[in-house]
Amino acid sequence: MAAKNQIDGLNFEQRHGKERVRVGRVWRHGKDGRHFFVEWNVGITLLSDCIPAYVSADNSDIVATDTMKNTVYVKAKECSEKVSVEEFAILLAKHFTSFYPQVTSAIIKIVEKPWERISIDGQPHDHGFKLGSERHTTEVFVKKNGALGVTSGVEGLALLKTTKSGFVGFIRDQNTILPETRERMLATEVSASWRYHFDSLSSISMKPLCFTETYLDVKKVLVNTFFGPPKEGVYSPSVQATLYHMAKAVLGRFPVISSIQLKMPNIHFLPVNLSSKDNPVIVKFEDDVYLPTDEPHGSIEASLGRIHSKM
Ligand SMILES: O=c1[nH]c(=O)c2[nH]c(=O)[nH]c2[nH]1
């Protein structure tokens, strides 16, 4: 999305903003003295009427990107109560679109660093945190007329199962060497982003912290669908089929979500077979010893949305 204009018979699109604005926020007034902490990496993009800055060196309609950065800290300070990352993105976007006549739309992207409360001897610590793995993300756009789009997501959700995965029946041609198998490891690093059905600021029906609850619940549905029940698991005939099941489970479970995009790289663990001239079988692969690899990896992604919903 960008502001489109015609200048001197040419199409011109522009946007400006600030990337990688990092902010940490502590709320110290939890019950029983418990502290809450978040660390956010904020990206701001504004669509605004400031063409003279590009074509005639007139900066009078420019919101300085330094001001955008400062606004993150001002708004963080103003949030006297704990807010979800989505709510913070919405309030920033609302500020930019309502405060500046020049700004027609704002897009706010935030990645939350996975600080998790530590437990000592099974007891949650009041003010101690350790870094977890997967990251909570959000992307919000707000237009001056109140139109709204909210997506939430997770990235870096690394999942692996040691069995209940196979891959057979694919196209075989002169370049195919991959054997068919009904027994393999399945490993991936899920990136998911899901869009809520709200389309205007006035239609948000969720309480602010419901976004956080939904984030945790969606993650649970994704993970449970990937693995299946603890004892039996669930067979995966391909990454594609598992991805589709995961997306379908999320849409089935959460009426507030209108579409979901999933990226699931197929991270390969290669069977190890070692032989030499003198010893044809030094190590024979028996679904036990693997060579873990980062690259190359398969890349599999898809999105699934309700019909009539915006993707
Ligand atoms: O689940 C899979 N999907 C593929 O598309 C593919 N391609 C491949 O080589 N291995 C796999 N596995």
The ligand as an ORCA input file, in Angstrom:
! r2SCAN-3c Opt
* xyz 0 1
  O       6.475    -32.985      2.716
  C       7.182    -32.793      1.705
  N       6.730    -31.995      0.711
  C       7.457    -31.742     -0.438
  O       7.010    -30.991     -1.338
  C       8.707    -32.374     -0.526
  N       9.684    -32.366     -1.463
  C      10.684    -33.148     -1.013
  O      11.774    -33.348     -1.622
  N      10.389    -33.669      0.202
  C       9.164    -33.201      0.539
  N       8.391    -33.395      1.617
*
